[in-house]
């Protein structure tokens, strides 16, 4: 799945906002959900990430890449097939876009 969104700020500010948001998501914790081996590594304007999410008997490996340009944030990663059984890729993109717009205060 690939998603490109306009951030309407500077590249440095966009990187900072995304990094802080992801750190907060990982700190929050979720009842009954274990996040295992979260890795988030920035190399300039490119972030590679991976993690495993476990709940009961279900284990999902997630990994992807985020590229922040002067104008856009481009996210790309594979959505595990079990997830698309319950949620379409379009719905997943809608939710990501909603959260992105909240983070960047885009109406």
N, C-alpha and C positions, 0 to 999 in steps of 0.2 A: 504494500500500500504506500502510495506517495501523496503528500499533501504540501502545497505551497501557499503560504499566507503572507500578506503584507504587514510589516510590524509598525510602520509610521513613526520610527524613532531612529536613533543612531545605531550602528552595528554594535558598538561597545555596550550601550544601554540594553539592547535586545539580548545580548549574551548574558549580561548580569541578571536581567529579569528571569530569563529561562533557567539559569543555573540556580538562583535563589528559590524559584518555584519548585524545581525538581528536588532540591535539598529538603524543602519543607514537606513535600509529599512523602519522601522516604522517612522523615522524622516522625510523622503523624502516627503511623501504625494503624492497623485496621483489625477489629476483633475477628479472630478466627482465621486471619490471613497471615502467612509468613512470607516475607520478602527475603530471599536468599541470594547472597553474593551480588549485591547491586554494584555495578561498575559504571562510572560516568567519567569519561576522560576527554578533556578539551585539547585540541591541537590547533591553536589559533582560533579560527571561526568555525571549526568543525568539531562536533561532539559525537563520540561513539558511546553507546550505552548497551548494557545487557543486565539482565536479572532473571531470577526464577521466582514465580509466585506460586505458593502452595496453599490450598484450602482443602481440608479433608483428604480425599484420595486423588484430587486433581492437582497436577503440576504443569505449569505453563512456562516455557522459556521464551523470553522476549529480548530482542536485540534490534538495534537500528542505528541510524545516523541522523544527525541534525546539522544542517549547514545554515549559518546566518550570514546573509549578504548585506550590503548597504540598505537594501529595501525589503528583502524577503527572509522568511524562515522556511526552509525546505526540510521536511521530515520524511524519512523513508524507513520502512521496516516491514517485516512479515507478521501478519496476524495469524496466530495459531488457528487451524481449522475448527477446533472445538468452539472457539469464540464466535466465528462466523456462522456457526450453527444457530446461535441465539441472537446475534446482532449482525446486521448487514454492514459491509464496509462503509456504505454511505452514512449509516447511523453513527458509526464510530467516528467518521470524519466530521459529522455535525457536532458531536460532543467535544471533540478536540478543538474545533473552530470556536465553539461557545466559550470554552475555558481560555483559549488563546485571546479572544476578544476582551474577556474580563481582565486578563492579566495586562494587556496593553491598552485597556480602556478605549476600545474601538466600538463604536455604536453601529 
